[in-house]
Amino acid sequence: MTIVGNSALAAAMPYDASKLYGKNVLNFLELIMDKEGKLKLNMADDLVKGCCVTHGGEVVNEKVKNWAV
């Protein structure tokens, strides 16, 4: 049996993890910002709503709301 693979997998993983994390952050920022770079929160989007803790002076995150009571 011959196993073929990357012998330096541990050295390559941080690069890939950093690249994936960076791409996720970029995608999220594109979701919550308009073309001019201004914040636009679409509270109908589950991802945006789940990430927000407060909006308009109120606690909007259900988990935080239940914990704070």
Phi and psi in degrees as GROMACS dihedral restraints (atoms count N, CA, C in turn):
[ dihedral_restraints ]
;  ai    aj    ak    al  type     phi  dphi    fc
    3     4     5     6     1  -122.3    20    10
    4     5     6     7     1   127.3    20    10
    6     7     8     9     1  -105.3    20    10
    7     8     9    10     1   123.3    20    10
    9    10    11    12     1  -110.4    20    10
   10    11    12    13     1   126.4    20    10
   12    13    14    15     1  -170.1    20    10
   13    14    15    16     1   179.1    20    10
   15    16    17    18     1   -77.8    20    10
   16    17    18    19     1   118.0    20    10
   18    19    20    21     1   -78.0    20    10
   19    20    21    22     1   -14.3    20    10
   21    22    23    24     1  -110.8    20    10
   22    23    24    25     1    41.9    20    10
   24    25    26    27     1   -59.4    20    10
   25    26    27    28     1   -42.4    20    10
   27    28    29    30     1   -62.8    20    10
   28    29    30    31     1   -31.4    20    10
   30    31    32    33     1   -77.7    20    10
   31    32    33    34     1   -27.2    20    10
   33    34    35    36     1   -86.3    20    10
   34    35    36    37     1   -24.0    20    10
   36    37    38    39     1   -63.7    20    10
   37    38    39    40     1   -42.4    20    10
   39    40    41    42     1   -58.8    20    10
   40    41    42    43     1   -37.9    20    10
   42    43    44    45     1   -62.1    20    10
   43    44    45    46     1   -48.4    20    10
   45    46    47    48     1   -65.9    20    10
   46    47    48    49     1   -39.8    20    10
   48    49    50    51     1   -65.3    20    10
   49    50    51    52     1   -41.7    20    10
   51    52    53    54     1   -65.1    20    10
   52    53    54    55     1   -40.6    20    10
   54    55    56    57     1   -64.2    20    10
   55    56    57    58     1   -43.6    20    10
   57    58    59    60     1   -64.7    20    10
   58    59    60    61     1   -44.1    20    10
   60    61    62    63     1   -61.6    20    10
   61    62    63    64     1   -45.6    20    10
   63    64    65    66     1   -60.1    20    10
   64    65    66    67     1   -41.2    20    10
   66    67    68    69     1   -66.3    20    10
   67    68    69    70     1   -40.0    20    10
   69    70    71    72     1   -63.8    20    10
   70    71    72    73     1   -42.1    20    10
   72    73    74    75     1   -64.3    20    10
   73    74    75    76     1   -44.6    20    10
   75    76    77    78     1   -60.2    20    10
   76    77    78    79     1   -46.2    20    10
   78    79    80    81     1   -61.7    20    10
   79    80    81    82     1   -39.7    20    10
   81    82    83    84     1   -66.8    20    10
   82    83    84    85     1   -42.4    20    10
   84    85    86    87     1   -63.2    20    10
   85    86    87    88     1   -38.3    20    10
   87    88    89    90     1   -65.4    20    10
   88    89    90    91     1   -28.6    20    10
   90    91    92    93     1   -72.4    20    10
   91    92    93    94     1   -35.3    20    10
   93    94    95    96     1  -103.3    20    10
   94    95    96    97     1     3.1    20    10
   96    97    98    99     1  -126.8    20    10
   97    98    99   100     1   149.9    20    10
   99   100   101   102     1   -89.5    20    10
  100   101   102   103     1  -176.0    20    10
  102   103   104   105     1   -63.4    20    10
  103   104   105   106     1   -27.8    20    10
  105   106   107   108     1   -85.2    20    10
  106   107   108   109     1    -3.1    20    10
  108   109   110   111     1    89.1    20    10
  109   110   111   112     1    11.5    20    10
  111   112   113   114     1   -89.3    20    10
  112   113   114   115     1   147.9    20    10
  114   115   116   117     1   -68.6    20    10
  115   116   117   118     1   129.5    20    10
  117   118   119   120     1  -137.8    20    10
  118   119   120   121     1   105.9    20    10
  120   121   122   123     1   -96.6    20    10
  121   122   123   124     1   117.4    20    10
  123   124   125   126     1   -93.8    20    10
  124   125   126   127     1    96.0    20    10
  126   127   128   129     1   -70.7    20    10
  127   128   129   130     1    -7.0    20    10
  129   130   131   132     1   -79.5    20    10
  130   131   132   133     1   -19.0    20    10
  132   133   134   135     1   -78.3    20    10
  133   134   135   136     1   126.1    20    10
  135   136   137   138     1   -60.9    20    10
  136   137   138   139     1   -37.0    20    10
  138   139   140   141     1   -67.2    20    10
  139   140   141   142     1   -45.4    20    10
  141   142   143   144     1   -64.6    20    10
  142   143   144   145     1   -47.1    20    10
  144   145   146   147     1   -62.7    20    10
  145   146   147   148     1   -39.2    20    10
  147   148   149   150     1   -68.9    20    10
  148   149   150   151     1   -26.6    20    10
  150   151   152   153     1   -86.9    20    10
  151   152   153   154     1   -22.1    20    10
  153   154   155   156     1   -79.8    20    10
  154   155   156   157     1   138.5    20    10
  156   157   158   159     1  -100.4    20    10
  157   158   159   160     1   -46.3    20    10
  159   160   161   162     1  -128.4    20    10
  160   161   162   163     1   153.6    20    10
  162   163   164   165     1  -159.6    20    10
  163   164   165   166     1   128.6    20    10
  165   166   167   168     1    64.5    20    10
  166   167   168   169     1    31.1    20    10
  168   169   170   171     1    81.0    20    10
  169   170   171   172     1     6.2    20    10
  171   172   173   174     1  -122.5    20    10
  172   173   174   175     1   152.7    20    10
  174   175   176   177     1   -77.7    20    10
  175   176   177   178     1   119.7    20    10
  177   178   179   180     1  -108.1    20    10
  178   179   180   181     1   -15.3    20    10
  180   181   182   183     1   -80.9    20    10
  181   182   183   184     1   120.0    20    10
  183   184   185   186     1   -60.7    20    10
  184   185   186   187     1   -39.6    20    10
  186   187   188   189     1   -64.9    20    10
  187   188   189   190     1   -42.0    20    10
  189   190   191   192     1   -69.3    20    10
  190   191   192   193     1   -39.7    20    10
  192   193   194   195     1   -58.8    20    10
  193   194   195   196     1   -46.1    20    10
  195   196   197   198     1   -70.6    20    10
  196   197   198   199     1   -32.7    20    10
  198   199   200   201     1   -72.9    20    10
  199   200   201   202     1   -36.4    20    10
  201   202   203   204     1   -74.9    20    10
  202   203   204   205     1   -16.4    20    10
